[in-house]
Amino acid sequence: MTYLPFTSIFILISTLSFCVGSQAQNKRVTIVIQTELGSIEAEIDTLRAPITAKNFLKYVDAGHYDGGRFHRTVRMDNQPANKVKIEVVQAGVDPNKEKAGFTPIKLERTTQTGLHHEDGTLSMARDGPDTATSDFFICIGPQPSLDYEGKRNPDGQGFAAFGRVVKGMDIVRKVQASTAQEQKLTPPIKILTIRRKF
């Protein structure tokens, strides 16, 4: 019987441990947004947008989006006052849980993360920099004006992209096309649950 030298065994175990550790570290978190119109799957980028991803997943794990809603649709025909047009749908937590939210987070600019507002990108809604809490939006088509130095927001800081839809963009487009009064969805599209996919 042939035995490996102790040093070879040690190197083999170390290599395997490193590989397993790297896979765990690089594992993307997939979430499922179950709406009354159907389900949307998205990958949350915990590596490139760690602050924003952690914040979003905190709300997911606490169940704050259960009973939430898509409440806003921005289409080419309902933003007459904006010179720079965008196309997004915006969602929020259960209205009864809005006051039970967490502390606003630091803005992770697209220049820091390398993520951009492409078709299906998930990003955090905000007012000023470092004000994002729980509302998020999904891009329909590429939206470069929402990146850092984009022209949509007067401060030029852009928004914090943190994930992307991998399945269910047809549902996102159904939400966008739903009945609205100006940009307010009437009625809102219900979010039944948002859960991690294991």
Secondary structure, DSSP 4 states (H G I P E B T S, - for coil): -----HHHHHHHHHHHHHHHHHHHHHPPEEEEEEETTEEEEEEE-TTTSHHHHHHHHHHHHTTTTTT-EEEEEE-TTS-TT-SS---EEEEE--GGGGGG-PPPB----HHHH-----TTEEEE--SSTT-B-S-EEEESS--GGGSTT-SSSTT----EEEEEEEE-HHHHHHHHHS-EETTEEEEEEEEEEEEE--
